Amino acid sequence: MHNLMHAARPLANDLFSSLLFAALVALGVDTQIATLIAMGVGLGHVILWKLLGKPVAPLQWASLALVLTFGALGLFLHDARFLMAKPTVIYVILTVMMLKRGWMLRYMPPISTGHAERAMIVFGYVWAGLMALTGAANLVVAVQFPHLWPAFLAIFPTASKIALFAAQYAVMRHVTIRSMRAQMAFAHTS
């Protein structure tokens, strides 16, 4: 769990202004005010990191650009759904990146090497599918059911990824054990 939290920290930092916007909307803050706060905090966050001499990650720059762009559109058109649709853009980018064959192989534990590469490649595409589905669902909820969007954002993306991670872990463990047993049986018969 510690490793998961350690890995999630940079992502939460990069998406801080978006997460803040969702939290403010969920708390009933006026969407115009929530949009202005998210835009200001996003800009202030990047300025603070630059002043502290810390590197600003590409995803953090992209998140800031999207918050400012979608936030400005939302304010100009008096429609917060533009900012609510922003995660869809991120999910589309992740989907495209995850369509690269074998991108997950670097995350295989050493014990699975030589036993479960094919399954890991398939799971790379399954993850891309989940990102595409989450992006599409986010867009539908943001446009058609904006009052449900904070709850959707708080539940579906995290729950679906935890469920897929658990399924992947179970399948990878099963495939690796089965392959190792078959390899040992073959070695004993030879």
C-alpha positions as CSV (number, residue, x, y, z in Angstrom):
1,M,0.0,0.0,0.0
2,H,2.9,2.3,0.8
3,N,4.3,1.8,-2.8
4,L,0.9,2.6,-4.2
5,M,0.6,5.8,-2.2
6,H,4.2,6.8,-3.2
7,A,3.3,6.2,-6.9
8,A,0.0,8.2,-6.6
9,R,1.6,11.3,-5.0
10,P,3.1,12.7,-8.2
11,L,-0.1,12.1,-10.1
12,A,-2.1,13.9,-7.4
13,N,0.4,16.8,-7.5
14,D,0.1,17.0,-11.3
15,L,-3.7,17.0,-11.2
16,F,-4.1,19.0,-8.0
17,S,-6.2,21.8,-9.5
18,S,-8.6,19.4,-11.2
19,L,-9.0,17.4,-8.0
20,L,-9.6,20.7,-6.1
21,F,-12.2,21.8,-8.6
22,A,-14.0,18.4,-8.2
23,A,-13.9,18.7,-4.4
24,L,-15.2,22.3,-4.4
25,V,-18.1,21.3,-6.7
26,A,-18.9,18.3,-4.5
27,L,-19.0,20.6,-1.5
28,G,-21.6,22.8,-3.2
29,V,-19.3,25.8,-4.1
30,D,-20.7,27.8,-7.0
31,T,-19.1,26.4,-10.2
32,Q,-17.9,29.8,-11.3
33,I,-16.1,30.4,-8.0
34,A,-14.8,26.8,-8.0
35,T,-13.5,27.3,-11.6
36,L,-11.7,30.6,-10.6
37,I,-10.2,28.9,-7.5
38,A,-9.0,25.9,-9.5
39,M,-7.5,28.1,-12.2
40,G,-5.7,30.3,-9.6
41,V,-4.5,27.4,-7.6
42,G,-3.2,25.6,-10.7
43,L,-1.3,28.7,-11.8
44,G,-0.1,29.4,-8.3
45,H,1.1,25.8,-7.9
46,V,3.2,25.9,-11.0
47,I,4.7,29.3,-10.0
48,L,5.5,28.0,-6.5
49,W,7.3,25.0,-8.0
50,K,9.3,27.2,-10.3
51,L,10.2,29.6,-7.5
52,L,11.3,26.6,-5.3
53,G,13.5,25.4,-8.2
54,K,11.5,22.1,-8.5
55,P,10.9,20.6,-11.9
56,V,7.4,21.0,-13.3
57,A,6.4,17.7,-14.8
58,P,4.9,17.6,-18.3
59,L,1.6,16.3,-17.0
60,Q,1.5,19.2,-14.6
61,W,2.0,21.7,-17.4
62,A,-0.6,19.9,-19.5
63,S,-3.0,19.9,-16.5
64,L,-2.5,23.6,-16.0
65,A,-3.0,24.3,-19.7
66,L,-6.2,22.3,-19.7
67,V,-7.5,23.9,-16.5
68,L,-6.9,27.4,-17.9
69,T,-8.3,26.6,-21.3
70,F,-11.4,24.7,-20.2
71,G,-11.8,27.0,-17.2
72,A,-11.8,30.1,-19.4
73,L,-14.3,28.5,-21.8
74,G,-16.5,27.5,-18.8
75,L,-16.4,31.0,-17.4
76,F,-16.9,32.7,-20.8
77,L,-19.8,30.5,-21.7
78,H,-21.1,30.2,-18.1
79,D,-20.9,26.4,-18.3
80,A,-18.7,24.5,-15.8
81,R,-19.1,21.3,-17.9
82,F,-16.1,22.4,-19.9
83,L,-13.8,22.0,-16.9
84,M,-15.6,18.8,-16.0
85,A,-14.8,17.4,-19.4
86,K,-11.1,18.0,-18.9
87,P,-10.3,14.5,-17.5
88,T,-11.6,13.1,-20.7
89,V,-8.7,14.7,-22.6
90,I,-6.3,13.2,-20.2
91,Y,-7.9,9.8,-20.5
92,V,-7.7,10.0,-24.3
93,I,-4.0,10.9,-24.1
94,L,-3.4,7.9,-21.7
95,T,-5.4,5.6,-24.0
96,V,-3.2,6.5,-27.0
97,M,0.0,6.0,-24.9
98,M,-1.2,2.7,-23.6
99,L,-1.9,1.3,-27.1
100,K,1.8,0.8,-27.6
101,R,2.4,-3.0,-27.7
102,G,4.2,-4.3,-24.6
103,W,4.3,-1.0,-22.6
104,M,3.5,-3.0,-19.4
105,L,6.3,-5.4,-19.8
106,R,8.6,-3.2,-17.7
107,Y,6.3,-3.6,-14.8
108,M,6.5,-7.4,-14.7
109,P,8.0,-8.8,-11.5
110,P,11.1,-10.8,-12.2
111,I,9.5,-14.1,-11.2
112,S,7.0,-13.7,-14.1
113,T,9.7,-13.1,-16.8
114,G,9.6,-15.9,-19.3
115,H,6.2,-17.0,-18.1
116,A,3.5,-14.4,-18.6
117,E,4.7,-11.8,-21.2
118,R,1.7,-12.5,-23.5
119,A,-0.8,-12.0,-20.7
120,M,1.0,-8.8,-19.7
121,I,0.8,-7.5,-23.3
122,V,-3.0,-8.3,-23.4
123,F,-3.4,-6.4,-20.1
124,G,-1.7,-3.4,-21.6
125,Y,-4.6,-3.2,-24.2
126,V,-7.2,-3.9,-21.5
127,W,-5.8,-0.9,-19.5
128,A,-6.0,1.2,-22.7
129,G,-9.7,0.1,-23.0
130,L,-10.4,1.0,-19.4
131,M,-8.9,4.5,-20.0
132,A,-11.0,5.0,-23.1
133,L,-14.1,3.8,-21.3
134,T,-13.4,6.1,-18.3
135,G,-12.9,9.1,-20.6
136,A,-16.1,8.4,-22.5
137,A,-18.0,7.9,-19.2
138,N,-16.6,11.1,-17.8
139,L,-17.7,13.1,-20.9
140,V,-21.2,11.6,-20.7
141,V,-21.6,12.3,-17.0
142,A,-20.1,15.9,-17.3
143,V,-22.4,16.8,-20.2
144,Q,-25.6,15.0,-19.4
145,F,-25.5,14.7,-15.6
146,P,-23.2,17.4,-14.2
147,H,-24.8,17.2,-10.8
148,L,-23.5,13.6,-10.5
149,W,-20.0,14.4,-11.8
150,P,-18.2,14.9,-8.5
151,A,-19.5,11.5,-7.2
152,F,-18.6,9.9,-10.5
153,L,-15.1,11.3,-10.4
154,A,-14.7,10.2,-6.7
155,I,-15.8,6.7,-7.3
156,F,-15.6,5.2,-10.9
157,P,-12.1,6.0,-12.0
158,T,-10.5,4.7,-8.8
159,A,-12.8,1.8,-8.2
160,S,-12.5,0.5,-11.8
161,K,-8.7,0.8,-11.7
162,I,-8.5,-1.1,-8.4
163,A,-10.7,-3.8,-9.8
164,L,-8.7,-4.2,-12.9
165,F,-5.4,-4.2,-10.9
166,A,-6.8,-7.0,-8.7
167,A,-8.0,-9.0,-11.7
168,Q,-4.6,-8.5,-13.4
169,Y,-2.7,-9.6,-10.3
170,A,-4.8,-12.7,-10.0
171,V,-4.5,-13.6,-13.7
172,M,-0.8,-12.9,-13.8
173,R,-0.2,-15.0,-10.7
174,H,-2.2,-17.9,-12.1
175,V,-0.5,-17.8,-15.5
176,T,3.0,-17.6,-14.0
177,I,2.4,-20.5,-11.6
178,R,0.8,-22.6,-14.3
179,S,3.7,-21.9,-16.6
180,M,6.3,-22.6,-14.0
181,R,4.6,-25.9,-13.1
182,A,4.5,-26.9,-16.7
183,Q,8.1,-26.1,-17.2
184,M,9.1,-28.1,-14.1
185,A,6.9,-31.1,-15.3
186,F,8.6,-30.9,-18.7
187,A,12.0,-30.8,-17.1
188,H,11.2,-33.9,-15.0
189,T,10.0,-35.9,-18.0
190,S,13.0,-35.0,-20.1
